């Protein structure tokens, strides 16, 4: 066996993932009726997610209205039962008066928690240089939320759990914890009672209003180290990171559907990378999503286990799920509702062999559900991206199914 994430234990652990379809896979011969399978599999998946109760967008406030780039834009926020207010953008064609199909645009992870919604939207003529570089590298130099809004959609973009307005400040942690997280591994030592005496907050990682690039990089370095701590603490509360993420995205979807300028019967969602993961989770569980676009996030549990877990977020992992269904079968839970999956052959975040296997699993599921025409998959040359040609294909596909 080639090098893997568990070294000498890799073969043993990979053998624990069943070769045959798991008990909650629709490819398993035990399932014949799609509706019966979907109901049972979603119930089991939801139980494993440990969704936090009462996650609703309350006290929605509009802070600013502008017209930019041919779009009417609202900058707004809402309060969830926990944490700071969630900030969001709502975009639609300037002057539109009719009820429009809605689209929930889900931002990526990208190892950058300082930014969230701003990664994929433009609400004014000026853009932070870090965001310009991000959009140029991954999105063909555009805010793709704007681009789909221009095609006649009402688009909502919000900050995910622990991103931008929802982030955790280093100054809110004990200072000795921050110091430990940011120290080189070789200098970390056992704590002493004296280490715990300091009570002064560590504010040097909190980014000032001017948002200098160096400070942003330092914050993101802290957030990357803090992510494993967050995941462990959530497990201690009986929660999972994916459960919180999908709950908050559902709250955003409910708000989008509630707006009088949105047709709640015509809703879609999509995103790249972490946004593709969020699409898999949300669209797999919520039939209000009539068209789902997952870009740059499709592989198998075996790929995560052996090859790529080192570069991926804790937003993915649901204890107990891999024994029941493979990763692409989360999205397949929506079959026969339409899904479009875009992947690339040179994406360093996945092995292309396992991406191909994941796409095949999706195709088998949709075929058995009697709806092969409602799944489109695309594996094109190139790196991790959702560039202009991919966007054009995706947006036209969304229009086909919900416009």
C-alpha positions as CSV (number, residue, x, y, z in Angstrom):
1,X,0.0,0.0,0.0
2,X,1.3,3.5,-0.9
3,X,1.7,6.1,1.9
4,X,-1.6,7.0,3.6
5,X,-2.9,9.1,6.5
6,X,-2.7,6.2,9.0
7,X,0.6,4.7,7.9
8,X,0.8,1.0,9.0
9,X,-2.8,1.2,10.2
10,X,-4.2,2.2,6.8
11,X,-5.0,-1.2,5.5
12,X,-6.8,-2.2,8.7
13,X,-8.9,1.0,8.7
14,X,-9.8,0.9,5.0
15,X,-11.0,-2.7,5.4
16,X,-13.6,-1.4,7.8
17,X,-15.3,0.5,5.0
18,X,-17.6,-2.0,3.3
19,X,-16.9,-2.8,-0.4
20,X,-20.6,-3.4,-1.0
21,X,-23.2,-0.7,-0.7
22,X,-24.0,0.1,2.9
23,X,-27.3,-0.5,4.6
24,X,-28.5,3.0,3.9
25,X,-27.3,3.0,0.2
26,X,-30.1,2.9,-2.3
27,X,-27.8,0.7,-4.4
28,X,-28.2,-1.9,-1.7
29,X,-30.6,-4.6,-3.0
30,X,-32.7,-4.4,0.1
31,X,-34.1,-1.1,-1.1
32,X,-36.6,-1.2,-4.0
33,X,-38.9,1.8,-3.3
34,X,-37.1,5.2,-3.5
35,X,-39.4,7.0,-1.2
36,X,-39.2,4.4,1.5
37,X,-35.4,4.4,1.3
38,X,-35.1,8.2,1.3
39,X,-37.3,8.5,4.4
40,X,-35.4,5.9,6.4
41,X,-31.9,7.0,5.3
42,X,-32.6,10.7,5.9
43,X,-33.9,9.9,9.4
44,X,-30.8,7.9,10.3
45,X,-28.5,10.6,8.8
46,X,-30.3,13.3,10.7
47,X,-29.9,11.4,13.9
48,X,-26.2,11.1,13.4
49,X,-25.8,14.8,12.5
50,X,-27.1,15.8,16.0
51,X,-28.8,19.0,14.7
52,X,-29.0,21.8,17.3
53,X,-32.6,22.6,18.0
54,X,-34.4,25.9,17.3
55,X,-31.9,27.2,14.7
56,X,-34.0,29.9,13.1
57,X,-33.2,33.3,11.7
58,X,-34.7,35.8,14.1
59,X,-34.7,39.6,14.3
60,X,-33.7,40.1,10.6
61,X,-32.5,43.6,10.0
62,X,-31.6,45.4,6.8
63,X,-28.6,47.7,7.4
64,X,-28.0,49.1,3.9
65,X,-29.5,49.1,0.5
66,X,-27.4,49.9,-2.6
67,X,-27.6,49.4,-6.4
68,X,-24.4,48.1,-7.8
69,X,-23.4,46.1,-10.9
70,X,-26.9,46.1,-12.2
71,X,-28.3,44.6,-9.0
72,X,-30.3,45.8,-6.0
73,X,-28.4,44.7,-3.0
74,X,-29.3,44.5,0.7
75,X,-26.8,44.1,3.5
76,X,-28.6,42.4,6.3
77,X,-28.2,40.3,9.4
78,X,-30.1,37.9,11.7
79,X,-29.7,36.4,15.1
80,X,-29.5,32.6,15.7
81,X,-30.0,31.1,19.1
82,X,-26.2,31.2,19.7
83,X,-23.2,33.2,18.7
84,X,-22.9,36.6,17.0
85,X,-25.3,37.9,14.4
86,X,-25.1,36.3,11.0
87,X,-24.4,38.8,8.2
88,X,-25.6,38.3,4.7
89,X,-26.1,39.8,1.3
90,X,-29.3,39.6,-0.8
91,X,-29.0,40.4,-4.5
92,X,-31.5,40.6,-7.3
93,X,-31.7,42.4,-10.7
94,X,-32.1,46.1,-10.3
95,X,-35.7,47.2,-10.4
96,X,-37.2,43.7,-10.4
97,X,-40.7,43.7,-9.0
98,X,-41.9,40.1,-9.7
99,X,-41.3,37.1,-7.5
100,X,-38.0,35.5,-8.6
101,X,-36.6,32.1,-8.2
102,X,-34.3,32.0,-5.2
103,X,-30.7,30.7,-5.0
104,X,-28.7,30.2,-1.8
105,X,-25.1,30.8,-2.8
106,X,-22.8,29.0,-0.4
107,X,-19.2,30.3,0.1
108,X,-16.1,28.2,0.2
109,X,-13.8,27.3,3.1
110,X,-10.4,27.8,1.4
111,X,-8.5,27.9,4.7
112,X,-9.8,31.4,5.1
113,X,-12.3,32.0,7.9
114,X,-11.7,35.7,8.1
115,X,-13.8,36.1,5.0
116,X,-17.1,34.3,4.3
117,X,-19.8,35.8,2.1
118,X,-17.4,38.4,0.6
119,X,-15.5,35.6,-1.2
120,X,-18.2,35.1,-3.7
121,X,-20.1,38.5,-3.9
122,X,-19.3,42.1,-4.8
123,X,-21.5,44.8,-3.3
124,X,-19.4,47.8,-4.2
125,X,-16.7,49.1,-6.5
126,X,-13.9,48.3,-4.1
127,X,-12.7,44.8,-3.2
128,X,-10.1,43.8,-0.7
129,X,-6.9,42.7,-2.5
130,X,-7.1,39.3,-0.8
131,X,-10.6,38.8,-2.2
132,X,-9.5,40.0,-5.6
133,X,-6.8,37.3,-5.6
134,X,-9.3,34.7,-4.3
135,X,-11.9,35.4,-6.9
136,X,-9.3,35.5,-9.7
137,X,-7.8,32.1,-8.7
138,X,-11.1,30.2,-8.1
139,X,-13.9,32.0,-9.8
140,X,-12.6,33.6,-13.0
141,X,-12.2,37.0,-11.4
142,X,-15.9,37.5,-10.6
143,X,-18.2,37.4,-7.6
144,X,-20.2,34.4,-8.9
145,X,-23.2,35.3,-6.6
146,X,-23.6,38.5,-8.7
147,X,-23.4,36.6,-11.9
148,X,-26.2,34.2,-11.2
149,X,-28.3,37.1,-9.8
150,X,-27.9,38.9,-13.1
151,X,-29.6,36.0,-14.8
152,X,-32.9,36.7,-13.0
153,X,-32.4,35.1,-9.6
154,X,-32.9,36.4,-6.0
155,X,-29.6,35.3,-4.4
156,X,-28.8,35.1,-0.7
157,X,-25.2,34.8,0.5
158,X,-24.5,34.4,4.3
159,X,-21.6,33.7,6.6
160,X,-21.3,30.1,7.6
161,X,-20.6,28.9,11.2
162,X,-17.1,30.3,12.2
163,X,-16.6,32.5,9.1
164,X,-16.5,36.3,8.9
165,X,-19.3,37.6,11.1
166,X,-19.6,34.2,12.8
167,X,-15.9,33.8,13.5
168,X,-14.4,33.2,17.0
169,X,-11.9,35.9,18.1
170,X,-8.6,34.8,19.6
171,X,-9.2,37.3,22.4
172,X,-12.2,35.2,23.5
173,X,-10.0,32.2,24.3
174,X,-7.7,31.9,27.3
175,X,-4.4,33.5,26.4
176,X,-2.3,30.4,27.2
177,X,-4.5,28.4,24.7
178,X,-3.8,30.9,21.9
179,X,-0.1,30.8,22.7
180,X,-0.1,27.0,22.6
181,X,-2.0,26.9,19.3
182,X,0.3,29.4,17.6
183,X,3.6,28.0,18.9
184,X,5.9,25.8,16.7
185,X,5.2,22.1,17.5
186,X,8.7,21.5,18.8
187,X,8.3,24.2,21.4
188,X,5.0,23.0,22.9
189,X,5.4,21.5,26.4
190,X,3.2,20.3,29.2
191,X,1.3,23.0,30.9
192,X,2.2,24.1,34.4
193,X,0.0,25.8,37.0
194,X,1.8,29.0,36.3
195,X,0.7,28.9,32.7
196,X,-2.9,29.0,33.8
197,X,-2.6,32.2,35.9
198,X,-2.7,34.7,33.0
199,X,-6.1,36.3,32.6
200,X,-5.3,39.1,30.1
201,X,-6.9,38.5,26.7
202,X,-4.6,38.1,23.7
203,X,-5.8,40.7,21.2
204,X,-2.8,40.7,18.8
205,X,-4.6,38.3,16.4
206,X,-7.8,40.4,16.3
207,X,-7.9,42.1,12.9
208,X,-8.4,45.9,13.0
209,X,-10.9,47.7,10.8
210,X,-8.3,48.5,8.1
211,X,-7.9,44.7,7.5
212,X,-4.2,44.5,6.8
213,X,-3.2,41.4,4.9
214,X,-0.6,40.2,7.4
215,X,-3.1,40.4,10.2
216,X,-5.7,38.5,8.2
217,X,-3.1,35.8,7.5
218,X,-2.3,35.5,11.2
219,X,-5.9,35.2,12.1
220,X,-6.4,32.5,9.5
221,X,-3.4,30.6,10.9
222,X,-5.0,30.8,14.4
223,X,-8.4,29.7,13.0
224,X,-6.8,26.7,11.2
225,X,-5.2,25.5,14.5
226,X,-8.4,26.3,16.5
227,X,-10.6,24.1,14.2
228,X,-9.6,20.8,15.8
229,X,-10.2,22.3,19.3
230,X,-13.7,23.4,18.1
231,X,-14.5,20.0,16.8
232,X,-13.5,18.3,20.0
233,X,-15.5,20.7,22.1
234,X,-18.6,20.2,19.9
235,X,-18.4,16.5,20.3
236,X,-18.3,17.0,24.1
237,X,-21.6,18.9,23.7
238,X,-23.1,16.0,21.7
239,X,-23.0,18.0,18.5
240,X,-21.2,17.7,15.1
241,X,-19.8,20.4,12.9
242,X,-21.7,19.3,9.8
243,X,-24.9,19.3,11.9
244,X,-24.4,22.9,12.9
245,X,-23.4,23.9,9.3
246,X,-26.5,22.4,7.7
247,X,-28.8,23.8,10.5
248,X,-27.5,27.3,9.8
249,X,-27.8,26.9,6.1
250,X,-31.4,25.7,6.5
251,X,-32.1,28.8,8.6
252,X,-30.8,30.9,5.7
253,X,-32.9,28.9,3.2
254,X,-36.0,29.4,5.3
255,X,-35.4,33.2,5.4
256,X,-34.9,33.3,1.6
257,X,-38.1,31.3,1.0
258,X,-40.0,33.6,3.3
259,X,-39.3,36.8,1.4
260,X,-42.2,38.2,-0.6
261,X,-39.9,38.8,-3.7
262,X,-38.9,35.1,-3.8
263,X,-40.9,32.2,-5.3
264,X,-40.5,29.6,-2.6
265,X,-41.4,26.8,-5.0
266,X,-38.3,27.6,-7.1
267,X,-35.2,27.4,-5.0
268,X,-31.7,26.2,-5.7
269,X,-28.3,26.2,-4.0
270,X,-24.7,25.7,-4.9
271,X,-21.1,26.4,-4.2
272,X,-17.5,25.4,-4.7
273,X,-15.3,23.4,-2.3
274,X,-16.6,24.1,1.2
275,X,-19.7,25.5,-0.5
276,X,-19.9,22.2,-2.5
277,X,-19.8,20.3,0.8
278,X,-22.6,22.5,2.2
279,X,-24.6,21.8,-0.9
280,X,-24.2,18.1,-0.4
281,X,-25.5,18.4,3.1
282,X,-28.3,20.8,2.6
283,X,-29.6,19.5,-0.7
284,X,-29.4,15.9,0.5
285,X,-31.8,16.7,3.3
286,X,-34.1,19.4,2.1
287,X,-36.4,18.9,-0.9
288,X,-37.1,22.7,-1.1
289,X,-33.9,22.7,-3.0
290,X,-35.2,22.0,-6.5
291,X,-31.7,22.2,-8.2
292,X,-28.4,21.6,-6.5
293,X,-24.9,22.5,-7.9
294,X,-21.9,20.9,-6.2
295,X,-18.6,22.1,-7.5
296,X,-15.2,20.9,-6.3
297,X,-16.3,18.6,-3.6
298,X,-17.0,15.0,-4.6
299,X,-15.1,11.9,-3.5
300,X,-15.5,8.9,-1.2
301,X,-14.9,8.1,2.4
302,X,-12.1,5.9,1.4
303,X,-10.4,8.8,-0.2
304,X,-10.7,10.9,2.9
305,X,-9.5,8.0,5.1
306,X,-6.4,7.1,3.1
307,X,-5.4,10.1,1.1
308,X,-6.8,13.5,1.8
309,X,-8.1,14.0,5.4
310,X,-5.0,16.1,6.2
311,X,-6.1,18.9,4.0
312,X,-9.9,19.0,4.8
313,X,-12.1,20.6,7.3
314,X,-13.9,19.2,10.3
315,X,-17.1,20.4,8.6
316,X,-17.2,17.0,6.8
317,X,-17.1,14.2,9.4
318,X,-20.2,12.5,10.8
319,X,-19.3,9.7,13.2
320,X,-20.8,6.4,12.2
321,X,-22.0,7.5,8.8
322,X,-19.3,5.8,6.6
323,X,-20.5,2.3,7.7
324,X,-24.0,3.2,6.4
325,X,-23.5,5.1,3.2
326,X,-20.6,6.5,1.1
327,X,-20.0,10.2,0.9
328,X,-21.7,10.9,-2.5
329,X,-24.8,9.1,-1.2
330,X,-25.5,12.1,1.0
331,X,-26.3,14.1,-2.1
332,X,-28.0,11.1,-3.6
333,X,-30.6,11.3,-0.8
334,X,-32.3,13.9,-2.9
335,X,-32.9,11.6,-5.9
336,X,-34.8,12.0,-8.1
337,X,-34.5,15.8,-7.6
338,X,-32.0,17.4,-10.0
339,X,-28.3,17.6,-9.1
340,X,-25.3,18.8,-11.1
341,X,-21.8,17.8,-9.9
342,X,-18.7,19.5,-11.3
343,X,-15.3,18.1,-10.7
344,X,-11.8,18.6,-12.2
345,X,-9.1,16.1,-13.0
346,X,-6.2,17.9,-11.3
347,X,-7.8,18.9,-8.1
348,X,-5.2,18.3,-5.4
349,X,-7.9,18.0,-2.7
350,X,-9.1,14.6,-4.1
351,X,-7.7,11.6,-6.0
352,X,-9.2,11.5,-9.5
353,X,-9.8,7.7,-9.2
354,X,-12.0,8.2,-6.1
355,X,-13.8,11.2,-7.7
356,X,-14.7,9.0,-10.7
357,X,-15.9,6.3,-8.3
358,X,-18.1,8.8,-6.4
359,X,-19.6,10.1,-9.7
360,X,-20.4,6.5,-10.7
361,X,-22.2,5.9,-7.3
362,X,-24.3,9.0,-8.0
363,X,-25.1,7.8,-11.5
364,X,-26.1,4.3,-10.3
365,X,-28.4,5.8,-7.6
366,X,-30.2,8.1,-10.0
367,X,-30.5,5.3,-12.5
368,X,-32.1,3.1,-9.9
369,X,-34.4,5.9,-8.9
370,X,-35.6,6.1,-12.5
371,X,-34.3,9.6,-13.0
372,X,-30.9,9.4,-14.8
373,X,-31.7,12.6,-16.8
374,X,-31.9,14.6,-13.6
375,X,-28.3,14.1,-12.7
376,X,-25.5,15.7,-14.7
377,X,-21.8,15.2,-13.9
378,X,-18.8,16.9,-15.3
379,X,-15.2,15.9,-14.9
380,X,-13.1,18.5,-16.8
381,X,-9.3,19.2,-17.0
382,X,-7.9,21.7,-14.5
383,X,-7.3,22.5,-10.9
384,X,-9.7,23.2,-8.0
385,X,-12.0,25.9,-9.5
386,X,-15.5,27.1,-10.4
387,X,-14.4,29.3,-13.4
388,X,-16.4,31.2,-15.9
389,X,-17.1,28.3,-18.3
390,X,-18.2,26.1,-15.4
391,X,-20.4,28.8,-14.0
392,X,-22.0,29.3,-17.4
393,X,-22.9,25.6,-17.6
394,X,-24.1,25.5,-14.0
395,X,-26.3,28.6,-14.3
396,X,-27.8,27.4,-17.5
397,X,-28.6,24.1,-15.9
398,X,-30.2,25.7,-12.9
399,X,-32.3,27.8,-15.2
400,X,-33.4,24.7,-17.0
401,X,-34.7,23.1,-13.8
402,X,-36.1,26.0,-11.8
403,X,-36.5,29.1,-14.0
